[in-house]
Amino acid sequence: MTDYPYAGRFRSYERLPEEGRPRAEILAEVREMAAQEDAFWETGKASGTVYCGDHEHYDFMTETYGLFGHANVLQRDMFPSATKFEGEILAMTLDLMHGGAVTETDPGGLVTTGGTGSILHAMLAYRDAAARHRGIARPNIVKPETAHPAFDKAGHLFGIEVREAPADPRTTLVDVTAAAGLIDANTVAVIGSAGNYGYGTIDPIADLSELALIRGVGLHVDACLGGFVLPFGEELGLDIPPFDFRLPGVTSISADTHKYGYGLKGTSTLLFRDSALRNELYFFHTGWSGGKYLSPGIEGSRSGGLLAATWAGMVRLGRAGYRRYAEQIFGTARQMLEAVRSHPELRVMGEPTFLFSFTSDVFDIYHVYDFMSGRGWRFNGQQYPDAIHMAVTRPQTRPGVADAFAADLADAVRYAAERHEAGESPLSGAVYGGVPGGLTEEADDFIRQIMTGILDTQQSLPPAAR
Ligand SMILES: Cc1ncc(COP(=O)(O)O)c(C=O)c1O
């Protein structure tokens, strides 16, 4: 894939055109790009990323978005519908997370821009509450190594030390004893994932809950991925351990409406056992010449369109819709896992349910990745150990996709064994793989340079147009 597939095909703009272009022409161009990009994930061969994949549902949500896309939800006197949408999105998600089990405090939440937004807000709330109530000036959080980098981003942005507890290499679950050993008087929160991005496995949240209560620290459960699929797995009778507010030590949960909530991209929920912790995020500037300013979190203006579309998507699907989708997703994941387990050369990491990862103790798993890429599959590559990650979403539940996965995987295993036998290195290893012997400072610098180049490119014109 080139970085600029549209260069030369459509005009690129290095400045605003003097005269605006006809809308039909613009729509034709944009439609062409969308159709080309949709065609790939519609094959069902891309891991994660597109969760619903149902254009009819997207069109419905886009229509509701269009009615409020111009609305600024900071101005509630003009757009009171935002209060209905936001309040109900939060109430429905709190209910899903058994907020009703909380009686000693008043649960509440915040709609944010995505999983990272929810995690950043949560960590900021813990930091500020700990400063206010416990006088903590040098806060730290304890996260499983497997927890999402958004926690590290929070540490970076908000001056919070991030302590990493190792995961058991066999189960991929956090070592709770090690986590306990990292907690000290400056710890503001412990983290657990339900499930984690890498392996889709659920940390022992009940144990973390007990630990958090004993040590008097917060417990944030990152259910950005699992929040809208695991509860329905539980209803379907799968062995999903409780990870939500039923556990008394859980003080906050992030659950993404824009992942398995099947919403348009751009929203997530952050839920608090006690809305007093949420209110740490409230910002006021009462003495500003522009007037008294207030906002609930980091953002200022937000779009009413996203709130309307998220709300509409949720109430349209209802519990039955989510349960039906979950049943298809768990079923497809089970079928794909069976295919992986049928090969003794492959090893599934931990005990996943809707998102799984596998490695090999026999050959370099990136040989498998190479072969599957050639057959049109797009997975996420992992490291330490090298592994292939597949998040099963609705596009994979389409007829024939799981069977194609099984057939292609069988060929890929044969290919990998041959390449291993021939002593060849995989093509994708350099990009996705780990660095043998661990990540040295030099290698890290080199990787950062490459990553800087990638990000620079993503915000730039094609070279010919610069
Ligand atoms: C477990 C988990 N937490 C947090 C995030 C971050 O979410 P976002 O990319 O929406 O910011 C992800 C993203 O995949 C995730 O899988």
The ligand as an SDF file (V2000), in Angstrom:
LIG
                    3D

 16 16  0  0  0  0  0  0  0  0999 V2000
   -8.2280   -2.3580   25.5170 C   0  0  0  0  0  0  0  0  0  0  0  0
   -8.1270   -1.0240   24.8250 C   0  0  0  0  0  0  0  0  0  0  0  0
   -8.0840    0.0950   25.5530 N   0  0  0  0  0  0  0  0  0  0  0  0
   -7.9800    1.3040   24.9830 C   0  0  0  0  0  0  0  0  0  0  0  0
   -7.9170    1.4630   23.6230 C   0  0  0  0  0  0  0  0  0  0  0  0
   -7.7680    2.8150   23.0150 C   0  0  0  0  0  0  0  0  0  0  0  0
   -8.9160    3.1470   22.3030 O   0  0  0  0  0  0  0  0  0  0  0  0
   -8.9270    4.2700   21.1830 P   0  0  0  0  0  0  0  0  0  0  0  0
   -8.0770    3.7670   20.0640 O   0  0  0  0  0  0  0  0  0  0  0  0
  -10.3710    4.3810   20.8520 O   0  0  0  0  0  0  0  0  0  0  0  0
   -8.3820    5.5180   21.7480 O   0  0  0  0  0  0  0  0  0  0  0  0
   -7.9490    0.3150   22.8190 C   0  0  0  0  0  0  0  0  0  0  0  0
   -7.8470    0.4160   21.3640 C   0  0  0  0  0  0  0  0  0  0  0  0
   -7.8250   -0.5520   20.6420 O   0  0  0  0  0  0  0  0  0  0  0  0
   -8.0520   -0.9600   23.4360 C   0  0  0  0  0  0  0  0  0  0  0  0
   -8.0700   -2.0820   22.7130 O   0  0  0  0  0  0  0  0  0  0  0  0
  1  2  1  0
  2  3  1  0
  2 15  2  0
  3  4  2  0
  4  5  1  0
  5  6  1  0
  5 12  2  0
  6  7  1  0
  7  8  1  0
  8  9  2  0
  8 10  1  0
  8 11  1  0
 12 13  1  0
 12 15  1  0
 13 14  2  0
 15 16  1  0
M  END
$$$$
